[in-house]
Amino acid sequence: MSSEARLIEEKIDIGRVVEEITMGSPNSNAVVIYVGYVKREVEGHVVNWLNCEPHERHASNLLNSIVEEEMGEGVSCIRIYHRVGRLKPGEPITYVFVSAEDRVKAFEKAREVLERVKRESMIFKVESRDDGEFLVLGDGRRLKIR
């Protein structure tokens, strides 16, 4: 199976995705997997939930653009899955898979892809904590919602 980016509601089977990636490309000598989870605590405050809402027309297209633009020499597959909806602390939210001809390339590319997802995805996140609700920005900053 090829590279892709999708917005999803449920958790994914990581083992199945790795098998698809490695079986689909003879150059999958290294696969780096990043799984980001909803934080349990931020700035000393307990997180109740995180709501992820994609910009209807743009989020999916932007994620797929990241995949297309980041594919290059030595990279055989990139997959991005981002969950949407209301998630509980400790639940997976972002999955990035990068398969490459060697580990150095796989790690470098996985980091580049993740940073772009954080900055460019057009997925709006509201975090509910014991001290209020906050808009979560791509650089990790939080703005209190009044």
C-alpha positions in Angstrom: 0.0 0.0 0.0 1.2 3.5 -0.7 1.7 6.7 1.2 -1.3 8.4 2.5 -2.7 10.9 5.0 -6.1 10.6 6.6 -8.3 12.1 9.3 -9.6 9.2 11.5 -12.0 8.8 14.4 -10.7 5.5 15.9 -7.3 4.2 16.9 -5.4 2.3 14.3 -3.6 -1.1 14.3 0.1 -0.1 14.3 1.3 -3.6 13.5 -1.0 -3.8 10.5 0.2 -0.5 9.1 3.9 -1.5 9.5 3.2 -4.8 7.7 1.5 -3.0 4.9 4.4 -0.6 4.5 7.2 -3.1 4.6 5.4 -5.6 2.4 4.6 -2.9 -0.1 8.2 -1.7 -0.7 11.5 -3.6 -1.1 13.3 -0.4 0.2 11.6 -0.4 3.6 14.8 -1.2 5.5 13.8 1.1 8.5 10.4 2.2 9.7 10.1 5.0 12.3 6.8 5.4 14.0 5.7 8.4 16.0 2.5 8.2 18.1 1.5 11.3 20.0 -0.9 11.1 22.9 -3.3 13.5 24.5 -1.5 15.0 27.5 -2.7 14.0 31.0 -1.3 17.2 32.6 -0.2 20.6 31.2 1.5 23.3 33.2 0.5 21.6 36.4 -3.2 21.3 35.5 -5.2 18.2 34.8 -6.5 17.7 31.3 -10.1 16.7 31.0 -10.3 16.2 27.2 -8.9 17.5 23.9 -11.3 18.3 21.0 -9.8 18.1 17.5 -11.8 19.7 14.7 -10.4 19.8 11.2 -11.0 22.7 8.8 -13.6 20.9 6.6 -12.1 21.8 3.2 -8.4 22.1 3.9 -7.1 19.7 6.6 -7.1 16.5 4.6 -5.6 18.2 1.6 -2.9 19.8 3.6 -1.9 16.5 5.2 -1.7 14.8 1.8 0.4 17.7 0.5 2.8 17.2 3.3 3.1 13.5 2.3 3.7 14.3 -1.3 6.2 17.1 -0.7 8.2 15.1 1.9 8.6 12.0 -0.3 12.0 12.0 -1.8 15.2 10.1 -2.4 15.6 7.2 0.1 12.0 7.5 1.5 9.7 4.7 0.4 6.5 5.5 2.3 5.0 8.2 4.5 1.7 7.8 6.3 0.0 10.3 8.6 -3.2 9.6 10.6 -4.7 12.3 12.7 -7.6 11.6 15.0 -10.5 14.0 15.2 -13.3 14.5 17.7 -13.1 14.6 21.5 -10.3 12.5 23.0 -9.4 11.6 26.5 -6.0 12.0 28.2 -3.7 9.1 27.3 -5.5 8.4 23.9 -3.4 8.4 20.7 -4.0 11.5 18.6 -1.3 11.6 15.9 0.4 8.8 14.0 3.4 9.3 11.7 5.0 6.4 9.9 8.1 6.9 7.7 9.8 4.1 5.8 13.2 4.6 4.3 16.3 2.9 3.0 18.1 3.5 6.3 17.4 4.6 9.9 19.1 8.0 9.6 16.8 9.0 6.7 13.8 7.5 8.4 14.3 9.4 11.7 15.1 12.7 10.0 12.1 12.5 7.7 9.8 11.5 10.5 10.7 14.6 12.5 10.3 16.9 9.5 6.9 15.4 8.8 5.7 15.7 12.4 6.8 19.3 12.7 4.9 20.2 9.5 1.8 18.4 10.7 1.9 20.4 13.9 2.3 23.7 12.1 0.3 23.2 8.9 -2.6 20.7 9.5 -5.5 23.1 10.0 -6.8 20.9 12.8 -8.1 23.1 15.6 -7.6 21.8 19.1 -9.4 22.9 22.2 -8.0 21.5 25.5 -10.3 21.4 28.6 -8.3 21.6 31.9 -9.2 22.0 35.5 -8.3 25.8 35.0 -10.4 26.4 31.9 -10.4 25.8 28.1 -7.5 26.6 25.9 -6.8 26.8 22.1 -3.7 24.7 21.5 -1.4 26.2 18.8 1.0 24.2 16.6 4.0 25.4 18.5 2.6 24.0 21.8 1.5 27.4 23.2 -2.0 27.6 24.7 -4.4 30.6 24.6 -7.1 30.7 27.2 -10.6 30.9 25.8 -12.8 33.4 27.6 
